[in-house]
Structures are given as C-alpha cells and as structure tokens.
C-alpha cells in the first residue's frame, strides 16, 4: 500500500491537476490510505482496480463542469452590468476560479504584454479569437487533461500492483 500511496502523491504533485476542472486531481492523504475526492487520477486508479474504463465519461463530466462554470461566470458578469465586455469578464472569472490566472499571465508575458490578472486573460482571450474560442479551449483543455489524468491513474495502479 505504501508504494501505491507514494506513487499517487507523486502523480498529484507532478501534474498541474489542481489548476484544472475545478480541482481535477485532488487527493487527501490519511496515513498511507488515499481517499479520492473528485480526482480524475484517483478515479482512474479505482476503476483500474475494478477492471473498468470510464475515461470518456470522466472527461465529459469535467468538461461539463467547466462549461457550467463558464456559463455562471458570463451570467454573473452580465448581471453585474459588464455590457459588451460580458464575455471577457465571464472568461476572466472562469480562469480565476479554475486557478489558471498565472498561466494566462505567463502566456500574455510571452506575447510581450505586461498585463496581469484579468487584463492578461483579456489579452490572451483576444489573441485566440474572443470569448467563444477561449471557452472552447477551456472546455476542450479540461476534457483532455481529465482524460490524461484518468489514464495516468490507471497506469500508476497497474505499475504499483505488479
């Protein structure tokens, strides 16, 4: 069990999972026992131990959660009176709630901007083609990361139980 615990903790630390999909990859350690809480990697390991594969369902669930978060962010921005900038404000809210502000700031910096926070998110959102395109990137990226984490969890379980 110690080998499995060590592997899952290393996987959780090595992958930027806490920054995606509202916490894909959260794992709580209790002694040498792993208790999974909404973790794509943890779910993959659990499913592998039961001989099943639900990677597509896991990815779809996380993508749906992200789409809902975007919808909530855009709706909140509209209700707050953001007007024509509602899409940008909603995306900035979503990026912030997903913990990706540092990522967009880094991308904006690589593009030559000194903007940070929501302004950096707006710069990146404009560069990719606007709020609708950015929403697609967030949803698709979340699904891809969740799928990869799930498959990674399955692989770690197979390796740890050899």
N, C-alpha and C positions, 0 to 999 in steps of 0.2 A: 504494500500500500504506500510505503514511503516513496518508492520510485515513481508511482503514479502522481502523488501529491507534488513532488518536486518538478516533474515534467509539466503539469498543468499550471503551476505557478510561473515557471519559466516561460511557458507559452503566453500566459496572460500578460507578463511583463514585456515580452519581446514584440508582441503585436500591438498596434495602436488601437486596440479594440474599444477601449473606454471612450474614445473620441467619436465613435460611430454608432448610429442607430439607437440613440438614446440609451447607450450602455451595453451594446453587444459585447460580451466578453467579461462581464462582472463575475467574479468568483470570490467567495468568502472562505477563508481558511479557519478551520476549527480543529486544532491539533493537527493530526495527519489526515483528517477527513475533509474532502472537498464537498461543499454544498453549493450546487449551482443555482443561481438566481438570474434567469433570463439570459444565460450565456450561450451564444451560438457554439463556442468551443466545448463548453460543458455539456450541452445538449448532444453534440456530435459524439462525444466520448460515451455518454449514457446510451445513446441509440446504438452505437457500435457494440457495447456490452450486451445489448438485447438482440443484436443481429438485424437491425433495420436501418434504412437510409431515408431520411426525410429532409435532405439538403434543400431541395427546391421549395418545400413548404416553409422551411426556416427562413430562406431568403425572401420569399414572398411576404411572410409575416413582418419581417424587419423593414422591407420596402414600403409596405402598407402603413407601418407606424411612422416612417419618415414622411410619407405623403400626408398623413394626418397632421403631423407637426407643422408641415409647410402650410397646409390649409388653415390651421389655427393661427399661425404667425401672420399670414396675409389677412385673415379675418380680423384679428386684433389691430393690425395696422390700419385697416380700413375704418374700424370703429373709432380709432383714436384720431381719425381725420388726416391720414397721410396723403390723401388725394391721389395725384398722378404718380406719386412715389410709393404707393401701397405695395406693389410687387417687390421693389427693392427693400423696403422696410421689413416686409414679411420674410424675405430670404435672409436678411441680416439677423432677424430674430431666430430663425431656424438654425442658422450657422452657429450662433451663440449658444443656443440650447443644446446643440449637439457637441459643443466643445471644440469646434473647428476654427475658432477665431484666429488662433495662432497660425493655422495652415493658410488661411486666406491672406493674413498679413504677410506671411513669407512669400506667397505667390505674387502679391502686389509689389513687394520689395524686389522680387526677381524681374518684374516688369518695369522697374525704375521708379515706382511710386514710393513716397514716404508715408502714405496713409496707414493708419492703424484702425483696429476695431471695425465698426460698422462701415466706415468710409473705405477701408480696404476691401471689405466684402462687396461694396458697391462698385469699386474699380474692377474687381475680378468678375462680378456679375455682368458688367457692361462689356468686358473683354470677351466673354464666352458667348454673348448674343442676347443677354437680357434675363429677366427673372424666370421665364418659362424654360429656357435652356438650362439655367442653373438648377432649377427644380428637378429637371430630368437627370442632371449629373448627380445631384444629391441622392435621389431615389435609386438610380442605377448603381451608383457607387456603394450605397448602403447594402443593396442586394448582393453585389459582388463580394464585398468584404464579409458579409454574413455567411455567404456560401463557402468562402475560403476558410473562415474560422471554423465552421462546422466540419468541413473536410479535414482541417488540421486537427481538431479534437478527436476525430475518428482515427486518424493516423497515429496520434500520440497514444491513444488507448491500445491500438494494435501493437505498437512498439513496446509499451510498458507492460503488456501482459504476455509477451513472448516467453 
